[in-house]
Amino acid sequence: ALEDARAAEAAMLRLKRRGILVNVVDRPELCDFTTPSILDRDPLLIAIGTGGASAGLAKHLRLRLEQIIPQSLGALAQALFSAREALRARFPDAAERRRVIDAALQAGGPLDPLQEDSAERVQEWLDGADAACTPDRHSFTLVSDDPDDLTLRQARLLGKADVILHDRKVAQAILARVRADAVRHVLPYDGPSEGLVVELRRG
């Protein structure tokens, strides 16, 4: 790091002429790359970057997250990896398997990532995971075509839904918030629906 701006620019140009990628402290416009602040919960890594705007901000966010995210999160990731074959055998259907895992990892769920002992509960959870497959259905009447007017709950459910049932008045901008692989049906629809079902109507 060079305090003198001209000296920093000159050093940057010399290095670039030699084909070397450079990072100039507090000068994002001169950088070929920036280095994020890393929160390590091996094998899980969380990188916090600001595009060179403020290394101090990234550091302090990491320090705050260090207090929130337990050291055991890495053990949970490893336990879930070790359980992959058992999960595939128990739930051969990929969509059902995803629903089961999503339900377990929710806040307050049996494998809540922010709980210290979640890694120790993976096998117990897997033995009783059928309870997480209960179908769930939610209905909303929308009063706006602007997705920014969705409530947090509505936006969250659209991002998680397995099936979307909607009338023809629902705006495409709203439907664009739906998870890409969700099944969609135009109302009226009386066919089968599995998993998390969200029904949308335009008021």
N, C-alpha and C positions, 0 to 999 in steps of 0.2 A: 504494500500500500504506500502510495506517494502522496504527501500533502499538497505538493505543488501541482496544479491542474495541467500546466503545460508539460511538465516532466512526465506526468501520468500518461498524457496523450502520446508523447514521443515514445515512451516505453511500449505502449500499446501498439503503435504503428510498427516498431521494430520487430516485435513478436509476431504480429500478423504477417509481415513479409516473409517470415520464416515458416509460415503455415501453422503457427501455434494458436490455439484458441485461448482467449483471454477473458479474465474477469477483473474489472476495475471497481474497486470498492466505492460505493456511493455514486457511481456513474453508470447507471443501467444503459444509457444510450451508447456506451462504448463496449458493452459486454457482448460476448458471443454466447455466454451461458451465465446462469446464476445458480448459487448453491442454497438449497432450502435448509431450514432447520429440521433436524431429524428426531423423531420420537421413536425409539427402538423397543419393540416388544417381540423380539425374534421368535418366530419367523415373520411377524407382522411389522411393517414399517409405515409410519405416517410422516409424510413430508409436508412442511408448511413453508410456502414460498410467497413472496410479494412481488416477484418480477423485478427485484432490485430496488423496489420503492423504499423499503425500510427493513433492514436486517434486524434491528432492535425489536420491531413489532413482531416479526416471526419468532424471535427468541422468546419473548414474553408470552406469546400464545402457546408455544411449546411448553413453557414452564407451568402455565395454568393447566394445560391438558395432562401434564405429568401427574398432577395432583388428583385428576379425575379418573384417568384410565389405569386400571390395576396392572401390576406386573404380571398377573396370571393370564392376561389376554393372549400372550404368545402360547401358553400352554393350552388354552381353549382352541386356538387355531390348529395346533398340532393334533389335539384330540379329535377335532372334526375331520382333519385329513385322514387320521388313522381309521375313522369310522366310515369312510366313503364307501367301501365295498359292502359293508353291512347295511348302509343306507340304501344302496342300489338294490340289494337283494330284498330288503324289506319293502321298498317302494320303487318298483321297476319303472313306473311312469314318471317322467322327468318333471312334469307340472305338479303332480302330487308331492313329489319329493321336495320341490322348491317351496310349496305351501307349508309343509311340515317344518322345514328349517326356518322359514320366515317367522312362523308363529313362535318357535322356540327362542329366537334371538330378539324378539321384541322386548321393550322395556317391561320388566316384571315377569318375563317369560322364564321357563326353566333354565335356559342358557343365556340369560341376559349378559351381554359382554362386559357390563360394568360391575358385575358381582364377582367377588374374589374367588368363590368356590364353583363357578360355572363349569370349569374344565373337569372337576371331579364328578359332575353330575351327568356327563355325556352318555355313559352306558345306561344309567338308570333312566334317563330321558328316552333313549332309543328303545328300551324294553317296553315303555308305555306310550310311545309316540302316536298311537292311533287316535288319542283324544284330540290331537292337534288338527285332525283332518275334517272336523265338523264343518260343513258348508256354512257360509256366512253371507248374508244378503243385506244391502243397503239401498235405499231409494232417496233421490234428491229431486226437488223441483228447482230448476235454475231460473233466476230472474234477470240474468245478464248474459250477453254473448262474449264478454271480456274475461279471459281466464284469470286476470289479476283480481277479479271479484270473487273467485272461489274462496271458500273458507279453508283454513289450514287442514281441517279434517277431510273436506272434500278432495283437496289436492292430494293429500296423502293416500286416500283410498283409490283415486284414479291411478296413481302410480303403482299401486299394489294389486289392483283387480285382475282376476283371471278371466272374467267375462264382463263385458259391457253391453247393457241393453239400453238403447236410446231411441227417442222418437226423432222424426226427420227435422224437427225444428232446432235441435241442438247444434250449435255452431261448430264448424270444423276447428276453429281455434281452441275450443274446449276439448274436442276429441283428440287434438294433437298432444294433450297432456296425459293421455292414456298410455300405459305401458305398451311397448311396440309389439310384444307377442301375445297380448290379450285377445281373446276371441270376441268379436263384435257381432251383435244382432240388432236389426231395426225392429222396434216395437210396432205392432204386437208380436210377441214371440212366446210360444208355449212349449218349446222343446226343452231338452235336458240342459242343465247348467251345473257345473261342478266348481268347487272352490269358492273364492271370494267373488261375489256377483254384485255389481253396482248398476242400478237402474237410474237413468237420467231422463228427465222430462223438462221441456222448456215451458215456463209459465207464461 
